[in-house]
Amino acid sequence: MYRFRFVLFRPLQLVPVLLGISAITFVLVRSIPGDPARILLGSRATPETIAQIRAQFGLDEPLWLQFVYFLKNLVHGDMGRSILYKSEVLGIVTDRIEPTAVLVAGSVLLAVVFAVSLSALAATHKGRATDHLVRMFSTAGLGFPAFWLGIMLMMVFSVRLELFPVSGYGDTPLDRLHHMLLPCLTVALALSAVLTRNLRASMIAQMASDYATAARARGLPDRAIFWRHVLPNSIVPTVNLLAINIGWLIGGTVVIESVFSIPGMGQLLVRAIFSRDYMVVQAVAMVFACASVLVNFAADIATVAIDPRVKL
């Protein structure tokens, strides 16, 4: 268990990371042109009402003092009050977490299934037609933007074939599965392309290693060598690559949720940015940052658990 000692002190290293992200987000959000009070009031804006709204939400305070108040409230689990929705930000964000979590989890699950299957086919048929087809798929997946791929899938499977809903999240669990399958497939195709290239190369290298050659010399079947030895040793680099891409995927949900009109964190973030709802933008950014940090932390634990040689 000494290999897992990093679990005790690694969370302490994550605190300054989250603090830095919160500071950068705070500054960048307030650098966006436009006054949230004026945007909120619209044609009814007068100097008196603007001053009243700014005072109500603490926007008339110096920036450094606003940041201190933000951190103080954050420690107590208070993310502030939304200017646009007129309610507590924590409740708004909590209501939007589920669609985004389902999108990310479903996309990762499909991507892992695709990547392992395609990489195994390509590695075991190196240089043949199957290998070339898999490499073409991975290259095409890297070249197609996710939003374009989503629109194409929507036109084919939703508009023409009418197999899936065009947008929305659904009400019942089965209805939500029906609504989310196409968005998850969109993200999974792009993500699996990256994973497939990496995992295929790793598998080919492991299949040519000394321990694989020795196993063949002892008469062990190729299928057993692959699943017992090659795949476990090939998966470690891919786990870390997957963690990095999940972090990218969490932020990238903004595009997919906009394309498929999913009421998740990404759609909430877009609307908050356009309305200059500072508190909501900061809260969503913090949730995304925490999720990315936790995913990479989980990847470190998984890496140590899979490969005893790794020490962190």
N, C-alpha and C positions, 0 to 999 in steps of 0.2 A: 504493500500500500504506500510505500515511501514515494513511489513514482507520482502519486496524486497529491503530493504536498502542495503543489502550486495552486490547488483549489482553495486553499486557506488564504493565501495572500493575493491571488490574482484579482478578486473583486476590489481590493484596495487600490490597485493600479487603474481600475476602470473609472474610479471617481473623478480624477482630474481630466480624463477623456470626456466624460459627460459634462463636466463643468466648462471645458473649452468649447464643446459643441453648443452648449446653451448660450455662452457669451457671443460666439460667432453668429448664431441664429438671431439673437437679440439685436445685434448691430445691423445685420443685413436686412432684417424685416423693417427696421425703422429707417433704412436708407431708400426704401421704395418711395418714389414720388407720390404725393397725394396725402390729404388729411383724412383720416378715418371718420372724424366727426362730420366733415363737410360731405363726404361720400354717403354717410348714413342719412343725413338730413335732406340731401338732394336740393330741390328747388325751395325747400322751406328754410334753408340755412340763412341765418343772420349772425352777425358777430356775437350777439348775446347767447343765442342757443348753441353756437359752436363752442364758446367758452364754457358753457354749462356742461356740455357733453365731455369736453376735455377734462374738466375738473372732476366729473363723476367717475371717470375711468383712470384718473391719475396721469393723463397724458400731458398735463401742464407742468409736471415735475421735471427736474433735470434728468438726463438719460442715466447717469450713474446711480441716481437714487431710485429710478424706476427698476433698474437691474437688481439693486439690493432688495427691493420689495418683492420682485419676482422670485429671487432665490429663497427669501424668507418664507414666502407663501408656499413655494415648491417643497420645502422641507416638511411643511405641515400638510402636504397632500392637496394644497389649494392651487389650482392653475389659473385662477382669475375668473373674470366674468366676460362673456362674449359681447362685443359691441353689436354684432349683427343679430344674433339669436336671443339676446337679452336673458341669458341663463348661464348657469355655471359651466365652464369649459370642460371640466372633468366628466360631467354627465354626457355632454355632447360627444366627446371623444370616445367614451366607453360604448355608446350606442353604435359607433361606426367601426369598432375594432373587429367584430365578428366577420363581416363580409370580406375585409382585407385579409384576415387570418385564414379564412377558407380559401381565398384565391391563392395565397402564398403556399399554404400546405398542399392544396390539390395540384398546383403547378409543380412543386418540388417532387411530389410522389410520382406524377406522370413522367417528369424529366428523368428521374432515377431509373424508372422501369425502362424507358426508351434507351437511355444511355448504356445501361448494363447489357441489355439485349443486343443492341446494335454493335457495341464494342466487342462483345463475345463473338458475334458472327464475323465481324471484320478481322479480328485477331486470329481466329481459328481458320479463316479462309484468306490469309494474307496473299495479296497479289492476284486474287481471282475476281470474278465479276461481282460477287457479293461485297468484297472489300471495296471495290471501286464505287459501287452504288452507295455504300455507307459514307465513304469520303465525300461523294458528291452531295449527299444530304447534309452533312455537317458544314460543308463550305457554303451551300445555299442558305442554311439556317443562320450562319453568321452574317450573310449579306443582306437578308431581308429585315427591314425595320419591323419591330413588334406591332406598331399601330397599323402598318400596311397589311401585315399578315392577318391581323385581327379583322380588318375590313374585308379582306378577300374571303376569309372563312365565313364571315357573317353573310356575305353576298351569296356564297354557294350553299351553305347548310341552313341558313335562316331564311333568306329571301327566296331562293329558287327551290330548294328541296323542302323547306319548312319543317326541318327536323328539330331545330332549337329556337328558343325565343331570341328576339333581336336584342333586347336589353332587359334590365331589371335584376332583382335578386330572388324573387319568389317568396312564398309565405310558409309552406310546409317543408319539411326536410327533403322529401323527394322532389318537390318543385324547385327548391334551391339547388339541388344536385343537377337538375335539368337546365337551370339557368346558368350555372357556373361551369359546366363542362366545357363549353366552347371558349370562354376566357382562359380557363386553366390550360386547355390545349394550345391556345395561342402562345402563352408564356412558356409552356413546357417545350414546344418545338424549338424556340430560340435558345432556351437554357440547355436542352439536351444536346444541341449541336456543339456547344462549348465543352460539355462534359465528355461527349463521345470522342472527340479528338484527343483529349488528354488521356482518357481511360484506355483507348485503343493503343496508343503509343506505349503506355505503361504495361499493358498486357503483353504486347509483342516483346518488350524488353525482358519481362519476367519469364516468358516462355523459352527464351534463349539463354537463361541463366544456368549456372552450374548445378543448382539443386534440382532444376527441372530435368536437365540432362541425366543426372544421377538417378532420378526417379524413373525415367524411361528405361535406363539400363537395368534397373531392378525388376522391370516388367510391369510397372504400374500403368494402367490404361491412361490414355491421353485425357479422357473426360474427367477421371478422378484427379489427375495432376492439375487440371485447369481449375476445377471447382474447390479443391482442398487447399491448393498452394498458390497458384497463379493469381486467382481473383482476390484472396485476402491480402496478398502482398502488393497488388496493384491498386487497391482501393484507397490507401492512405493519402497519396497526393491528391486524389480526386475529392476526398472529404474536405480538405482545406480549400480546394478550388470551389467546391459547392458552397462552402460557408461564405466565401467572398462574394459569390454570385447571388446568394440569398440576400446579403446586404444590399447589393445593387437592385435585386428584385423587389425588396420592400419599398425602396424609393421609387422604383419604376412602375409601381401599381398606379401611380398618378395617371399615366397614359392609358393603360388598359381599362381602368375604371371609367375614364372619360369616354373611351370608345364604346364600351358596353353599358354605360350609364349604371354602374354598380354603386350603390350608396355606401361607399367605404371611406377609409381615411384619405385616400388620394383625391377623391372628388371633393371631400370636405376641405382639403388643403387648397385646391385650386380656387374654390369659391371664397375662402378666407383671404387668399392673396389679393384677389380682385377687389374685395371689399375692405382691404387694409385692416382686417380683424386680427390685430397683433397677437392677442392672447391665444387664439385658436391656432395660428401658424406656429407659435412657439411650442404649444402643447403637442401638436402633431409631429413637429420636428424632433421633440424630445422622445416621443414614443417610438418613432422610427430609429432614432439613435440608440435607445435602450435595446430595441429588438435586434439591431445589427450587432451590438456588443455582446448580447447574450448568445446569439447564434454562433459567433466566433469563439466564445467561451465554451459552448457546448462542443464545437468542432475540436478544440484542444483536448477536451476530455475524451472524446471519441477516438482521436488519434492515438492517445496514450493507451487507451483500452484495447485498440486493435493491434498495435505494434508495440511489444514490450521493450524494443530497443530505443524508443523515443522517450526522451526525458525533457521536461519543460520546467 
